[in-house]
C-alpha cells in the first residue's frame, strides 16, 4: 500500500521537474531561427522540402522568440513583435501558444524536439506540413 501512494506522488514530481527544467531553459533568452528543416521521420516530399527552404529564406529569416515570466511569449518576425501566452504541457514536451488574452481558439502547439542552454529545436505546423525550427540563443 505504501508504494501505491508514493508512485503517483513520484510521477507528479517527475512531471513538475520536466516542465520546470524546460521552462528554466527557455526563459529570458532570445531564440533566433537559423534553419528550417523537414522532420527526419517525415516521408520525402519535394513540396515540403521546397517549402522548408522558402520558409528559411523568407518568413523565418528574421524570426526570434522569447519566453518570459508569467507565461508571456513574444514572437518577433521581420522586426515586428507580437505577444501572446505560453504554457507547458506533456511534462514540458509541448508548448501551447495562445493569444495575449490566453484564448485557446487560436492555439498553436509546438513540440520541443531538442533543448539545451544554447539551442532549441521545435516542431511546428505550417500549412499542410510539419517543420523543425532550429534556433540558437542570442
N, CA, C and O atoms as CSV, one atom per row, in Angstrom:
chain,resi,resn,atom,element,x,y,z
A,1,UNK,N,N,0.826,-1.193,0.000
A,1,UNK,CA,C,0.000,0.000,0.000
A,1,UNK,C,C,0.871,1.257,0.000
A,1,UNK,O,O,0.540,2.247,-0.652
A,2,UNK,N,N,1.967,1.211,0.724
A,2,UNK,CA,C,2.868,2.354,0.788
A,2,UNK,C,C,3.370,2.725,-0.611
A,2,UNK,O,O,3.495,3.909,-0.923
A,3,UNK,N,N,3.659,1.728,-1.459
A,3,UNK,CA,C,4.172,2.000,-2.790
A,3,UNK,C,C,3.103,2.575,-3.716
A,3,UNK,O,O,3.415,3.355,-4.616
A,4,UNK,N,N,1.857,2.197,-3.503
A,4,UNK,CA,C,0.769,2.730,-4.321
A,4,UNK,C,C,0.578,4.216,-4.064
A,4,UNK,O,O,0.228,4.962,-4.979
A,5,UNK,N,N,0.798,4.643,-2.864
A,5,UNK,CA,C,0.635,6.056,-2.544
A,5,UNK,C,C,1.816,6.878,-3.049
A,5,UNK,O,O,1.641,8.025,-3.460
A,6,UNK,N,N,2.991,6.315,-3.022
A,6,UNK,CA,C,4.154,7.099,-3.423
A,6,UNK,C,C,4.351,7.134,-4.937
A,6,UNK,O,O,4.950,8.084,-5.442
A,7,UNK,N,N,3.877,6.153,-5.667
A,7,UNK,CA,C,4.047,6.157,-7.117
A,7,UNK,C,C,3.382,7.372,-7.765
A,7,UNK,O,O,4.024,8.026,-8.587
A,8,UNK,N,N,2.117,7.711,-7.437
A,8,UNK,CA,C,1.526,8.919,-8.034
A,8,UNK,C,C,2.264,10.197,-7.622
A,8,UNK,O,O,2.419,11.119,-8.422
A,9,UNK,N,N,2.706,10.238,-6.392
A,9,UNK,CA,C,3.448,11.416,-5.929
A,9,UNK,C,C,4.755,11.541,-6.707
A,9,UNK,O,O,5.131,12.636,-7.124
A,10,UNK,N,N,5.443,10.422,-6.901
A,10,UNK,CA,C,6.685,10.430,-7.662
A,10,UNK,C,C,6.432,10.861,-9.105
A,10,UNK,O,O,7.204,11.637,-9.668
A,11,UNK,N,N,5.360,10.362,-9.699
A,11,UNK,CA,C,5.023,10.747,-11.066
A,11,UNK,C,C,4.767,12.249,-11.169
A,11,UNK,O,O,5.205,12.891,-12.124
A,12,UNK,N,N,4.062,12.807,-10.190
A,12,UNK,CA,C,3.812,14.254,-10.190
A,12,UNK,C,C,5.103,15.045,-10.048
A,12,UNK,O,O,5.285,16.064,-10.714
A,13,UNK,N,N,5.991,14.586,-9.193
A,13,UNK,CA,C,7.268,15.266,-9.014
A,13,UNK,C,C,8.099,15.227,-10.287
A,13,UNK,O,O,8.695,16.232,-10.675
A,14,UNK,N,N,8.140,14.070,-10.938
A,14,UNK,CA,C,8.898,13.963,-12.181
A,14,UNK,C,C,8.311,14.857,-13.261
A,14,UNK,O,O,9.049,15.489,-14.017
A,15,UNK,N,N,6.990,14.912,-13.337
A,15,UNK,CA,C,6.340,15.777,-14.321
A,15,UNK,C,C,6.654,17.237,-14.048
A,15,UNK,O,O,6.927,18.002,-14.973
A,16,UNK,N,N,6.617,17.619,-12.800
A,16,UNK,CA,C,6.923,19.006,-12.431
A,16,UNK,C,C,8.364,19.344,-12.752
A,16,UNK,O,O,8.657,20.448,-13.210
A,17,UNK,N,N,9.270,18.400,-12.517
A,17,UNK,CA,C,10.686,18.647,-12.808
A,17,UNK,C,C,10.909,18.831,-14.303
A,17,UNK,O,O,11.689,19.694,-14.705
A,18,UNK,N,N,10.226,18.020,-15.149
A,18,UNK,CA,C,10.378,18.133,-16.593
A,18,UNK,C,C,9.917,19.486,-17.102
A,18,UNK,O,O,10.629,20.138,-17.865
A,19,UNK,N,N,8.739,19.912,-16.689
A,19,UNK,CA,C,8.221,21.212,-17.108
A,19,UNK,C,C,9.073,22.341,-16.551
A,19,UNK,O,O,9.353,23.320,-17.243
A,20,UNK,N,N,9.484,22.199,-15.298
A,20,UNK,CA,C,10.300,23.238,-14.676
A,20,UNK,C,C,11.643,23.393,-15.355
A,20,UNK,O,O,12.130,24.509,-15.538
A,21,UNK,N,N,12.245,22.269,-15.731
A,21,UNK,CA,C,13.539,22.329,-16.415
A,21,UNK,C,C,13.383,22.963,-17.794
A,21,UNK,O,O,14.197,23.794,-18.198
A,22,UNK,N,N,12.335,22.566,-18.512
A,22,UNK,CA,C,12.080,23.148,-19.829
A,22,UNK,C,C,11.880,24.654,-19.696
A,22,UNK,O,O,12.467,25.430,-20.450
A,23,UNK,N,N,11.061,25.064,-18.746
A,23,UNK,CA,C,10.791,26.487,-18.549
A,23,UNK,C,C,12.074,27.246,-18.215
A,23,UNK,O,O,12.319,28.328,-18.748
A,24,UNK,N,N,12.886,26.676,-17.335
A,24,UNK,CA,C,14.140,27.335,-16.949
A,24,UNK,C,C,15.073,27.490,-18.148
A,24,UNK,O,O,15.741,28.516,-18.282
A,25,UNK,N,N,15.125,26.489,-19.016
A,25,UNK,CA,C,15.998,26.576,-20.189
A,25,UNK,C,C,15.462,27.560,-21.232
A,25,UNK,O,O,16.247,28.212,-21.920
A,26,UNK,N,N,14.145,27.674,-21.354
A,26,UNK,CA,C,13.548,28.562,-22.357
A,26,UNK,C,C,13.586,30.033,-21.965
A,26,UNK,O,O,13.812,30.905,-22.804
A,27,UNK,N,N,13.363,30.297,-20.691
A,27,UNK,CA,C,13.106,31.668,-20.248
A,27,UNK,C,C,14.299,32.610,-20.324
A,27,UNK,O,O,15.460,32.228,-20.171
A,28,UNK,N,N,13.934,33.878,-20.574
A,28,UNK,CA,C,14.842,35.022,-20.518
A,28,UNK,C,C,15.985,34.920,-21.520
A,28,UNK,O,O,17.113,35.334,-21.253
A,29,UNK,N,N,15.664,34.361,-22.671
A,29,UNK,CA,C,16.625,34.293,-23.774
A,29,UNK,C,C,15.888,34.697,-25.039
A,29,UNK,O,O,14.665,34.585,-25.129
A,30,UNK,N,N,16.636,35.157,-25.991
A,30,UNK,CA,C,16.078,35.426,-27.310
A,30,UNK,C,C,16.538,34.279,-28.204
A,30,UNK,O,O,17.736,34.095,-28.421
A,31,UNK,N,N,15.575,33.506,-28.724
A,31,UNK,CA,C,15.854,32.348,-29.565
A,31,UNK,C,C,15.688,32.759,-31.025
A,31,UNK,O,O,14.575,33.037,-31.471
A,32,UNK,N,N,16.793,32.799,-31.770
A,32,UNK,CA,C,16.780,33.221,-33.182
A,32,UNK,C,C,16.789,31.993,-34.089
A,32,UNK,O,O,17.608,31.091,-33.920
A,33,UNK,N,N,15.872,31.970,-35.050
A,33,UNK,CA,C,15.800,30.874,-36.020
A,33,UNK,C,C,17.000,30.973,-36.962
A,33,UNK,O,O,17.266,32.033,-37.529
A,34,UNK,N,N,17.717,29.865,-37.124
A,34,UNK,CA,C,18.838,29.846,-38.064
A,34,UNK,C,C,18.652,28.789,-39.157
A,34,UNK,O,O,19.370,28.809,-40.157
A,35,UNK,N,N,17.700,27.869,-38.983
A,35,UNK,CA,C,17.470,26.862,-40.013
A,35,UNK,C,C,16.045,26.328,-39.900
A,35,UNK,O,O,15.453,26.332,-38.821
A,36,UNK,N,N,15.512,25.877,-41.009
A,36,UNK,CA,C,14.200,25.243,-41.071
A,36,UNK,C,C,14.387,23.955,-41.865
A,36,UNK,O,O,14.860,23.982,-43.002
A,37,UNK,N,N,14.012,22.820,-41.260
A,37,UNK,CA,C,14.180,21.533,-41.926
A,37,UNK,C,C,12.895,20.716,-41.843
A,37,UNK,O,O,11.973,21.042,-41.095
A,38,UNK,N,N,12.864,19.661,-42.624
A,38,UNK,CA,C,11.770,18.700,-42.587
A,38,UNK,C,C,12.090,17.693,-41.486
A,38,UNK,O,O,13.239,17.266,-41.374
A,39,UNK,N,N,11.110,17.300,-40.670
A,39,UNK,CA,C,11.389,16.290,-39.636
A,39,UNK,C,C,11.946,15.017,-40.262
A,39,UNK,O,O,11.490,14.584,-41.320
A,40,UNK,N,N,12.928,14.426,-39.604
A,40,UNK,CA,C,13.578,13.219,-40.115
A,40,UNK,C,C,12.582,12.078,-40.304
A,40,UNK,O,O,12.768,11.236,-41.182
A,41,UNK,N,N,11.542,12.042,-39.502
A,41,UNK,CA,C,10.554,10.960,-39.573
A,41,UNK,C,C,9.547,11.130,-40.715
A,41,UNK,O,O,8.787,10.206,-41.005
A,42,UNK,N,N,9.534,12.281,-41.357
A,42,UNK,CA,C,8.563,12.540,-42.427
A,42,UNK,C,C,8.997,11.845,-43.717
A,42,UNK,O,O,10.183,11.830,-44.048
A,43,UNK,N,N,8.037,11.269,-44.443
A,43,UNK,CA,C,8.392,10.689,-45.748
A,43,UNK,C,C,8.840,11.812,-46.693
A,43,UNK,O,O,8.381,12.949,-46.581
A,44,UNK,N,N,9.736,11.478,-47.618
A,44,UNK,CA,C,10.247,12.507,-48.524
A,44,UNK,C,C,9.112,13.084,-49.361
A,44,UNK,O,O,8.321,12.358,-49.962
A,45,UNK,N,N,9.057,14.420,-49.381
A,45,UNK,CA,C,8.051,15.124,-50.154
A,45,UNK,C,C,8.727,16.372,-50.705
A,45,UNK,O,O,9.105,17.264,-49.946
A,46,UNK,N,N,8.878,16.434,-52.012
A,46,UNK,CA,C,9.590,17.538,-52.650
A,46,UNK,C,C,8.967,18.894,-52.324
A,46,UNK,O,O,9.686,19.874,-52.131
A,47,UNK,N,N,7.632,18.958,-52.263
A,47,UNK,CA,C,6.952,20.213,-51.932
A,47,UNK,C,C,7.328,20.670,-50.530
A,47,UNK,O,O,7.590,21.852,-50.308
A,48,UNK,N,N,7.356,19.741,-49.588
A,48,UNK,CA,C,7.704,20.075,-48.205
A,48,UNK,C,C,9.153,20.549,-48.104
A,48,UNK,O,O,9.446,21.505,-47.386
A,49,UNK,N,N,10.050,19.888,-48.816
A,49,UNK,CA,C,11.460,20.287,-48.816
A,49,UNK,C,C,11.611,21.697,-49.387
A,49,UNK,O,O,12.355,22.516,-48.847
A,50,UNK,N,N,10.909,21.969,-50.469
A,50,UNK,CA,C,10.952,23.302,-51.084
A,50,UNK,C,C,10.385,24.353,-50.130
A,50,UNK,O,O,10.940,25.444,-50.001
A,51,UNK,N,N,9.281,24.021,-49.465
A,51,UNK,CA,C,8.696,24.967,-48.508
A,51,UNK,C,C,9.643,25.245,-47.347
A,51,UNK,O,O,9.727,26.384,-46.887
A,52,UNK,N,N,10.352,24.237,-46.865
A,52,UNK,CA,C,11.311,24.446,-45.774
A,52,UNK,C,C,12.376,25.451,-46.203
A,52,UNK,O,O,12.726,26.351,-45.439
A,53,UNK,N,N,12.888,25.301,-47.413
A,53,UNK,CA,C,13.899,26.243,-47.924
A,53,UNK,C,C,13.314,27.647,-48.053
A,53,UNK,O,O,13.958,28.632,-47.693
A,54,UNK,N,N,12.075,27.728,-48.576
A,54,UNK,CA,C,11.421,29.030,-48.742
A,54,UNK,C,C,11.160,29.707,-47.386
A,54,UNK,O,O,11.358,30.913,-47.238
A,55,UNK,N,N,10.716,28.918,-46.408
A,55,UNK,CA,C,10.477,29.467,-45.066
A,55,UNK,C,C,11.770,29.971,-44.436
A,55,UNK,O,O,11.784,31.016,-43.786
A,56,UNK,N,N,12.861,29.223,-44.632
A,56,UNK,CA,C,14.152,29.622,-44.062
A,56,UNK,C,C,14.627,30.945,-44.662
A,56,UNK,O,O,15.120,31.814,-43.943
A,57,UNK,N,N,14.479,31.096,-45.964
A,57,UNK,CA,C,14.977,32.322,-46.599
A,57,UNK,C,C,13.948,33.448,-46.593
A,57,UNK,O,O,14.277,34.589,-46.919
A,58,UNK,N,N,12.710,33.137,-46.226
A,58,UNK,CA,C,11.659,34.151,-46.221
A,58,UNK,C,C,11.146,34.440,-44.825
A,58,UNK,O,O,11.774,35.179,-44.067
A,59,UNK,N,N,10.018,33.866,-44.490
A,59,UNK,CA,C,9.312,34.167,-43.239
A,59,UNK,C,C,10.177,34.047,-41.990
A,59,UNK,O,O,10.129,34.920,-41.123
A,60,UNK,N,N,10.958,32.991,-41.884
A,60,UNK,CA,C,11.764,32.768,-40.674
A,60,UNK,C,C,13.187,33.337,-40.768
A,60,UNK,O,O,13.997,33.103,-39.872
A,61,UNK,N,N,13.504,34.079,-41.840
A,61,UNK,CA,C,14.868,34.594,-41.995
A,61,UNK,C,C,15.232,35.613,-40.919
A,61,UNK,O,O,16.412,35.819,-40.634
A,62,UNK,N,N,14.238,36.246,-40.325
A,62,UNK,CA,C,14.486,37.214,-39.254
A,62,UNK,C,C,13.429,37.002,-38.163
A,62,UNK,O,O,12.627,37.889,-37.873
A,63,UNK,N,N,13.450,35.804,-37.568
A,63,UNK,CA,C,12.462,35.461,-36.552
A,63,UNK,C,C,13.147,35.122,-35.232
A,63,UNK,O,O,14.142,34.397,-35.198
A,64,UNK,N,N,12.593,35.664,-34.142
A,64,UNK,CA,C,13.093,35.392,-32.795
A,64,UNK,C,C,11.911,35.142,-31.874
A,64,UNK,O,O,10.814,35.660,-32.083
A,65,UNK,N,N,12.159,34.337,-30.852
A,65,UNK,CA,C,11.128,34.018,-29.870
A,65,UNK,C,C,11.678,34.235,-28.474
A,65,UNK,O,O,12.849,33.963,-28.208
A,66,UNK,N,N,10.820,34.730,-27.578
A,66,UNK,CA,C,11.192,34.924,-26.183
A,66,UNK,C,C,10.084,34.367,-25.292
A,66,UNK,O,O,8.895,34.550,-25.552
A,67,UNK,N,N,10.511,33.689,-24.245
A,67,UNK,CA,C,9.613,33.144,-23.230
A,67,UNK,C,C,9.956,33.854,-21.932
A,67,UNK,O,O,11.073,33.735,-21.429
A,68,UNK,N,N,8.993,34.592,-21.391
A,68,UNK,CA,C,9.265,35.424,-20.223
A,68,UNK,C,C,8.427,34.975,-19.031
A,68,UNK,O,O,7.655,34.021,-19.128
A,69,UNK,N,N,8.585,35.667,-17.912
A,69,UNK,CA,C,7.852,35.332,-16.689
A,69,UNK,C,C,6.348,35.386,-16.906
A,69,UNK,O,O,5.851,36.061,-17.807
A,70,UNK,N,N,5.647,34.662,-16.061
A,70,UNK,CA,C,4.184,34.649,-16.043
A,70,UNK,C,C,3.559,34.210,-17.365
A,70,UNK,O,O,2.458,34.644,-17.708
A,71,UNK,N,N,4.264,33.345,-18.113
A,71,UNK,CA,C,3.711,32.802,-19.345
A,71,UNK,C,C,3.667,33.752,-20.519
A,71,UNK,O,O,2.961,33.485,-21.491
A,72,UNK,N,N,4.404,34.859,-20.463
A,72,UNK,CA,C,4.423,35.822,-21.570
A,72,UNK,C,C,5.327,35.299,-22.684
A,72,UNK,O,O,6.449,34.862,-22.432
A,73,UNK,N,N,4.827,35.349,-23.913
A,73,UNK,CA,C,5.553,34.892,-25.091
A,73,UNK,C,C,5.608,36.042,-26.085
A,73,UNK,O,O,4.599,36.700,-26.338
A,74,UNK,N,N,6.795,36.287,-26.653
A,74,UNK,CA,C,6.945,37.330,-27.665
A,74,UNK,C,C,7.603,36.722,-28.896
A,74,UNK,O,O,8.685,36.141,-28.814
A,75,UNK,N,N,6.940,36.862,-30.025
A,75,UNK,CA,C,7.496,36.449,-31.318
A,75,UNK,C,C,7.798,37.720,-32.094
A,75,UNK,O,O,6.949,38.605,-32.206
A,76,UNK,N,N,9.001,37.806,-32.626
A,76,UNK,CA,C,9.376,38.951,-33.444
A,76,UNK,C,C,9.718,38.419,-34.832
A,76,UNK,O,O,10.683,37.675,-35.007
A,77,UNK,N,N,8.910,38.813,-35.813
A,77,UNK,CA,C,9.088,38.380,-37.197
A,77,UNK,C,C,9.317,39.626,-38.036
A,77,UNK,O,O,8.490,40.538,-38.039
A,78,UNK,N,N,10.438,39.667,-38.747
A,78,UNK,CA,C,10.779,40.814,-39.603
A,78,UNK,C,C,10.703,42.130,-38.827
A,78,UNK,O,O,10.220,43.137,-39.345
A,79,UNK,N,N,11.181,42.113,-37.590
A,79,UNK,CA,C,11.221,43.319,-36.778
A,79,UNK,C,C,9.908,43.703,-36.118
A,79,UNK,O,O,9.855,44.701,-35.399
A,80,UNK,N,N,8.852,42.940,-36.342
A,80,UNK,CA,C,7.541,43.251,-35.782
A,80,UNK,C,C,7.225,42.312,-34.617
A,80,UNK,O,O,6.995,41.123,-34.837
A,81,UNK,N,N,7.209,42.823,-33.381
A,81,UNK,CA,C,6.902,41.956,-32.232
A,81,UNK,C,C,5.401,41.704,-32.091
A,81,UNK,O,O,4.574,42.553,-32.422
A,82,UNK,N,N,5.081,40.529,-31.596
A,82,UNK,CA,C,3.697,40.157,-31.299
A,82,UNK,C,C,3.739,39.342,-30.014
A,82,UNK,O,O,4.574,38.450,-29.869
A,83,UNK,N,N,2.854,39.642,-29.096
A,83,UNK,CA,C,2.894,38.935,-27.814
A,83,UNK,C,C,1.728,37.970,-27.679
A,83,UNK,O,O,0.694,38.102,-28.335
A,84,UNK,N,N,1.933,37.008,-26.812
A,84,UNK,CA,C,0.914,36.024,-26.518
A,84,UNK,C,C,1.233,35.369,-25.190
A,84,UNK,O,O,2.039,35.880,-24.413
A,85,UNK,N,N,0.603,34.242,-24.935
A,85,UNK,CA,C,0.813,33.498,-23.699
A,85,UNK,C,C,1.342,32.118,-24.071
A,85,UNK,O,O,1.041,31.595,-25.144
A,86,UNK,N,N,2.135,31.535,-23.173
A,86,UNK,CA,C,2.561,30.167,-23.393
A,86,UNK,C,C,2.371,29.358,-22.125
A,86,UNK,O,O,2.394,29.882,-21.011
A,87,UNK,N,N,2.183,28.068,-22.330
A,87,UNK,CA,C,2.003,27.140,-21.224
A,87,UNK,C,C,2.638,25.818,-21.633
A,87,UNK,O,O,2.480,25.365,-22.766
A,88,UNK,N,N,3.352,25.212,-20.706
A,88,UNK,CA,C,3.982,23.930,-20.994
A,88,UNK,C,C,3.018,22.789,-20.696
A,88,UNK,O,O,2.342,22.779,-19.668
A,89,UNK,N,N,2.970,21.830,-21.613
A,89,UNK,CA,C,2.117,20.663,-21.485
A,89,UNK,C,C,2.974,19.397,-21.628
A,89,UNK,O,O,4.133,19.463,-22.036
A,90,UNK,N,N,2.395,18.269,-21.291
A,90,UNK,CA,C,3.041,16.965,-21.502
A,90,UNK,C,C,4.461,16.925,-20.941
A,90,UNK,O,O,5.408,16.542,-21.629
A,91,UNK,N,N,4.587,17.327,-19.684
A,91,UNK,CA,C,5.879,17.275,-19.000
A,91,UNK,C,C,6.941,18.142,-19.692
A,91,UNK,O,O,8.127,17.811,-19.683
A,92,UNK,N,N,6.501,19.247,-20.286
A,92,UNK,CA,C,7.436,20.166,-20.922
A,92,UNK,C,C,7.793,19.809,-22.351
A,92,UNK,O,O,8.657,20.457,-22.942
A,93,UNK,N,N,7.156,18.801,-22.925
A,93,UNK,CA,C,7.470,18.397,-24.308
A,93,UNK,C,C,6.653,19.174,-25.334
A,93,UNK,O,O,7.027,19.239,-26.505
A,94,UNK,N,N,5.550,19.757,-24.905
A,94,UNK,CA,C,4.680,20.525,-25.797
A,94,UNK,C,C,4.509,21.922,-25.213
A,94,UNK,O,O,4.341,22.083,-24.004
A,95,UNK,N,N,4.553,22.930,-26.081
A,95,UNK,CA,C,4.308,24.305,-25.675
A,95,UNK,C,C,3.015,24.757,-26.347
A,95,UNK,O,O,2.890,24.714,-27.571
A,96,UNK,N,N,2.068,25.185,-25.541
A,96,UNK,CA,C,0.822,25.756,-26.044
A,96,UNK,C,C,1.019,27.262,-26.123
A,96,UNK,O,O,1.326,27.906,-25.120
A,97,UNK,N,N,0.842,27.821,-27.311
A,97,UNK,CA,C,0.980,29.266,-27.503
A,97,UNK,C,C,-0.381,29.800,-27.927
A,97,UNK,O,O,-0.977,29.339,-28.900
A,98,UNK,N,N,-0.855,30.786,-27.168
A,98,UNK,CA,C,-2.176,31.360,-27.413
A,98,UNK,C,C,-2.069,32.870,-27.563
A,98,UNK,O,O,-0.987,33.443,-27.438
A,99,UNK,N,N,-3.191,33.500,-27.830
A,99,UNK,CA,C,-3.228,34.958,-27.936
A,99,UNK,C,C,-2.925,35.578,-26.570
A,99,UNK,O,O,-2.870,34.879,-25.558
A,100,UNK,N,N,-2.734,36.864,-26.557
A,100,UNK,CA,C,-2.369,37.568,-25.323
A,100,UNK,C,C,-3.394,37.391,-24.212
A,100,UNK,O,O,-3.039,37.429,-23.034
A,101,UNK,N,N,-4.663,37.197,-24.572
A,101,UNK,CA,C,-5.686,37.018,-23.534
A,101,UNK,C,C,-5.802,35.556,-23.089
A,101,UNK,O,O,-6.621,35.233,-22.229
A,102,UNK,N,N,-4.983,34.673,-23.674
A,102,UNK,CA,C,-4.983,33.271,-23.280
A,102,UNK,C,C,-6.042,32.422,-23.948
A,102,UNK,O,O,-6.192,31.247,-23.615
A,103,UNK,N,N,-6.783,32.997,-24.889
A,103,UNK,CA,C,-7.829,32.251,-25.579
A,103,UNK,C,C,-7.214,31.119,-26.395
A,103,UNK,O,O,-6.273,31.327,-27.161
A,104,UNK,N,N,-7.759,29.924,-26.218
A,104,UNK,CA,C,-7.227,28.765,-26.933
A,104,UNK,C,C,-7.842,28.613,-28.320
A,104,UNK,O,O,-7.561,27.634,-29.012
A,105,UNK,N,N,-8.673,29.564,-28.737
A,105,UNK,CA,C,-9.280,29.476,-30.067
A,105,UNK,C,C,-8.230,29.622,-31.174
A,105,UNK,O,O,-8.432,29.154,-32.295
A,106,UNK,N,N,-7.128,30.266,-30.855
A,106,UNK,CA,C,-6.045,30.419,-31.826
A,106,UNK,C,C,-4.763,29.746,-31.316
A,106,UNK,O,O,-3.657,30.232,-31.551
A,107,UNK,N,N,-4.932,28.639,-30.627
A,107,UNK,CA,C,-3.797,27.933,-30.013
A,107,UNK,C,C,-2.901,27.281,-31.072
A,107,UNK,O,O,-3.379,26.699,-32.045
A,108,UNK,N,N,-1.596,27.396,-30.851
A,108,UNK,CA,C,-0.585,26.709,-31.660
A,108,UNK,C,C,0.167,25.787,-30.716
A,108,UNK,O,O,0.629,26.210,-29.657
A,109,UNK,N,N,0.285,24.530,-31.105
A,109,UNK,CA,C,1.042,23.571,-30.300
A,109,UNK,C,C,2.393,23.347,-30.956
A,109,UNK,O,O,2.484,23.056,-32.149
A,110,UNK,N,N,3.430,23.485,-30.159
A,110,UNK,CA,C,4.808,23.353,-30.621
A,110,UNK,C,C,5.437,22.210,-29.844
A,110,UNK,O,O,5.345,22.166,-28.618
A,111,UNK,N,N,6.071,21.292,-30.542
A,111,UNK,CA,C,6.737,20.169,-29.886
A,111,UNK,C,C,8.217,20.492,-29.698
A,111,UNK,O,O,8.904,20.845,-30.657
A,112,UNK,N,N,8.705,20.372,-28.478
A,112,UNK,CA,C,10.121,20.574,-28.189
A,112,UNK,C,C,10.850,19.314,-28.633
A,112,UNK,O,O,10.631,18.242,-28.069
A,113,UNK,N,N,11.723,19.430,-29.647
A,113,UNK,CA,C,12.458,18.258,-30.126
A,113,UNK,C,C,13.872,18.210,-29.569
A,113,UNK,O,O,14.458,17.133,-29.462
A,114,UNK,N,N,14.425,19.356,-29.214
A,114,UNK,CA,C,15.749,19.425,-28.580
A,114,UNK,C,C,15.835,20.750,-27.832
A,114,UNK,O,O,15.375,21.781,-28.322
A,115,UNK,N,N,16.425,20.711,-26.647
A,115,UNK,CA,C,16.555,21.937,-25.858
A,115,UNK,C,C,17.758,21.817,-24.947
A,115,UNK,O,O,17.846,20.915,-24.113
A,116,UNK,N,N,18.690,22.754,-25.127
A,116,UNK,CA,C,19.852,22.874,-24.246
A,116,UNK,C,C,19.938,24.329,-23.813
A,116,UNK,O,O,19.059,25.130,-24.131
A,117,UNK,N,N,20.961,24.658,-23.111
A,117,UNK,CA,C,21.174,26.034,-22.666
A,117,UNK,C,C,21.309,27.003,-23.855
A,117,UNK,O,O,20.957,28.178,-23.745
A,118,UNK,N,N,21.823,26.500,-24.989
A,118,UNK,CA,C,22.121,27.371,-26.126
A,118,UNK,C,C,21.341,27.088,-27.404
A,118,UNK,O,O,21.340,27.920,-28.311
A,119,UNK,N,N,20.678,25.939,-27.500
A,119,UNK,CA,C,19.954,25.596,-28.724
A,119,UNK,C,C,18.568,25.050,-28.393
A,119,UNK,O,O,18.377,24.343,-27.404
A,120,UNK,N,N,17.616,25.396,-29.240
A,120,UNK,CA,C,16.233,24.987,-29.058
A,120,UNK,C,C,15.656,24.648,-30.426
A,120,UNK,O,O,15.566,25.508,-31.302
A,121,UNK,N,N,15.266,23.389,-30.603
A,121,UNK,CA,C,14.638,22.947,-31.836
A,121,UNK,C,C,13.179,22.627,-31.534
A,121,UNK,O,O,12.872,21.986,-30.529
A,122,UNK,N,N,12.291,23.073,-32.398
A,122,UNK,CA,C,10.865,22.859,-32.170
A,122,UNK,C,C,10.189,22.424,-33.460
A,122,UNK,O,O,10.524,22.891,-34.548
A,123,UNK,N,N,9.237,21.526,-33.314
A,123,UNK,CA,C,8.445,21.049,-34.447
A,123,UNK,C,C,7.172,21.882,-34.502
A,123,UNK,O,O,6.413,21.947,-33.535
A,124,UNK,N,N,6.952,22.519,-35.651
A,124,UNK,CA,C,5.787,23.377,-35.844
A,124,UNK,C,C,5.029,22.929,-37.085
A,124,UNK,O,O,5.579,22.243,-37.947
A,125,UNK,N,N,3.783,23.316,-37.166
A,125,UNK,CA,C,2.990,23.021,-38.362
A,125,UNK,C,C,2.764,24.321,-39.115
A,125,UNK,O,O,2.379,25.338,-38.538
A,126,UNK,N,N,3.011,24.263,-40.404
A,126,UNK,CA,C,2.773,25.405,-41.271
A,126,UNK,C,C,2.056,24.877,-42.506
A,126,UNK,O,O,2.621,24.094,-43.270
A,127,UNK,N,N,0.837,25.296,-42.697
A,127,UNK,CA,C,0.050,24.764,-43.811
A,127,UNK,C,C,-0.225,23.284,-43.605
A,127,UNK,O,O,-0.727,22.874,-42.558
A,128,UNK,N,N,0.104,22.494,-44.600
A,128,UNK,CA,C,-0.149,21.052,-44.539
A,128,UNK,C,C,1.006,20.257,-43.942
A,128,UNK,O,O,0.881,19.047,-43.753
A,129,UNK,N,N,2.124,20.905,-43.642
A,129,UNK,CA,C,3.327,20.170,-43.272
A,129,UNK,C,C,3.887,20.584,-41.914
A,129,UNK,O,O,3.615,21.671,-41.404
A,130,UNK,N,N,4.670,19.682,-41.357
A,130,UNK,CA,C,5.433,19.978,-40.142
A,130,UNK,C,C,6.863,20.326,-40.542
A,130,UNK,O,O,7.402,19.810,-41.521
A,131,UNK,N,N,7.458,21.217,-39.752
A,131,UNK,CA,C,8.839,21.618,-39.959
A,131,UNK,C,C,9.537,21.696,-38.612
A,131,UNK,O,O,8.898,21.856,-37.572
A,132,UNK,N,N,10.850,21.581,-38.646
A,132,UNK,CA,C,11.656,21.784,-37.437
A,132,UNK,C,C,12.313,23.152,-37.565
A,132,UNK,O,O,13.051,23.416,-38.514
A,133,UNK,N,N,12.029,24.023,-36.587
A,133,UNK,CA,C,12.711,25.315,-36.498
A,133,UNK,C,C,13.907,25.124,-35.587
A,133,UNK,O,O,13.749,24.733,-34.430
A,134,UNK,N,N,15.088,25.391,-36.086
A,134,UNK,CA,C,16.316,25.295,-35.298
A,134,UNK,C,C,16.674,26.718,-34.852
A,134,UNK,O,O,16.861,27.612,-35.678
A,135,UNK,N,N,16.766,26.909,-33.536
A,135,UNK,CA,C,17.071,28.235,-33.008
A,135,UNK,C,C,18.296,28.180,-32.102
A,135,UNK,O,O,18.646,27.137,-31.550
A,136,UNK,N,N,18.922,29.324,-31.973
A,136,UNK,CA,C,20.071,29.482,-31.068
A,136,UNK,C,C,19.808,30.669,-30.153
A,136,UNK,O,O,19.122,31.625,-30.513
A,137,UNK,N,N,20.371,30.574,-28.971
A,137,UNK,CA,C,20.292,31.685,-28.020
A,137,UNK,C,C,21.114,32.844,-28.550
A,137,UNK,O,O,22.249,32.663,-28.990
A,138,UNK,N,N,20.537,34.036,-28.505
A,138,UNK,CA,C,21.245,35.248,-28.945
A,138,UNK,C,C,21.776,36.012,-27.761
A,138,UNK,O,O,22.400,37.059,-27.932
